[in-house]
Amino acid sequence: MHFALKFEKMTGMRKPLLAGVTLGVVMAISPLARANVTIDFGDYPYQSLSSLDGVTFSLAGGQNSNGSPVVNVFGNPNGLSNSSAGGYPTAERLDFKFSTPASGISFEFDNEGSSPYGRGASFFDAYDGANLVASGFLGFTNYGFVSVPGSDITLLEFDNGTSGRNSWLFGVDSLTYTPGAVPEPASVALMAVGLAGLGLIRRPRSSGRA
């Protein structure tokens, strides 16, 4: 009888503790909802941008890929261009690298001018690590809003379609995306404490008898 009362008292104390620790672990490992991020490049007129709101911007290939891309398309400060000067010469590519895998990506694209010779046949490629997830033709003239299918995208490339042989200017007026959920430092710490608590609860008591 004495043993039964002692066991009931011990388990009664442990049940709330076990429930609390379990809840802490679940809260720590559950992905948090992340709000959409929208970047309107028109809010940064004539600025050179290397990174903003979890996205890194860079130029690659073409006639001039030195420096950071600038919010200037032939004097129009509405779009981030594939040029560090807002005009010719241009880079072949404008790259957006996401700090966490992204989904729900959309953008507004402005392709400057048109050509009957194939120059300015701009397109985009989206990558999940090393894998091509999506690509699309952006035409020879202004294109407008584009949605990118797929998730866990780490890199979005805009290419002016010249294979680096010519300059052709374009601009990305806006970008919207949903960041991937990543454990926050506090959540990681909470999960560690919770797991340690579970370990203490499950540890058997040593017998006091010889």
Sequence and secondary structure as in RCSB ss.txt:
>XXXX:A:sequence
MHFALKFEKMTGMRKPLLAGVTLGVVMAISPLARANVTIDFGDYPYQSLSSLDGVTFSLAGGQNSNGSPVVNVFG
NPNGLSNSSAGGYPTAERLDFKFSTPASGISFEFDNEGSSPYGRGASFFDAYDGANLVASGFLGFTNYGFVSVPG
SDITLLEFDNGTSGRNSWLFGVDSLTYTPGAVPEPASVALMAVGLAGLGLIRRPRSSGRA
>XXXX:A:secstr
 HHHHHHHHHHHHHHHHHHHHHHHHHHHHS      EEEEGGGSTT B SEETTEEEEEEEES   S  BEEETT
EEEEEESSSSSSSS EEEEEEEEEEEEEEEEEEEEE    TTSTT EEEEEEETTEEEEEEEEESS  EEEEE  
SSEEEEEEE SSTTSS   EEEEEEEEEE     HHHHHHHHHHHHHHHHHHS       
